[in-house]
Amino acid sequence: MGCVEALNYEILIRDASFKECREYIKSHFSESIDVEPGFKIFDVHTIGVPPIAVGLDGDFVIFPYTKPCHGTFLLRVQDAEEAARLRALKKAK
Amino acid sequence: MEPDTHSSKTALLVLGCPQVPVQTSIALYLISRLKSSGITPIVAGNKAANTLLFVADPDRHYLGEVTDLDRAVAQIVEKKRDFDQCFVFIHNDAGISYAATMAAISKARLFVLIYGEHQGDLVGQITFPCTKIAAKAVHNPLPLKKVIDEVAPWAA
């Protein structure tokens, strides 16, 4: 089971709606991939209304993280390996 | 109440943030109804939501298995476990996200319980297949209980 606390993340938006996070990614990042709920990013299963947008910016991965009491956070994590994995998945689609 | 160890059907109750008072009351009511119908309820919530249930039912007359919400999601995604029915408690945007996730990852028949001050707006945002059980209930659980009784999901 994943724990987001193990990641060195930066919060771009907090207490947002899933829709706001999707729109933020689409408008702020030229590169993104749509994934289904439950898709694993790092060690975290994504929660949300499909399609869930995940942003890519160089070595950074930008993804939504939902907590029942605090809405959805948009997190930015630097990880070249995960960014490359997501790019490869996008290419394969 | 009969022990639930021989039940064949299972139901997952996905709790939301417990800030709206009716959640704990309705969860215990639903658990009771499900158990009486031979369905084994499993609760998945965050620490606060689960603790409210533990304290309300110290001798576990109603509660059976209780698990962490993230763990339940992981088990379903990884195909280690699934359920016959899934009830998602919704009173905010996060609740819709969890319900949409359950609709996508689980084969369970999905029921969403929508309540709280903004239940009307929330109902309109739900476009995935599910049975909607909605009432403007915040402190008083009876309006939501009434709709649940009309739907009678334990008989589905």
Interface residues (C-beta under 8 A of the other chain):
Chain A: M1 G2 S17 F18 E36 P37 G38 K40 H45 T46 I47 G48 V49 P50 T66 K67 P68 C69 H70 G71 T72
Chain B: L15 G16 C17 P18 Q19 G45 N46 A48 A49 D68 L69 D70 R71 V73 A74 I76 V77 N92 D93 A94 G95 I96 S97 Y98 A100 T101 A104 I105 F128
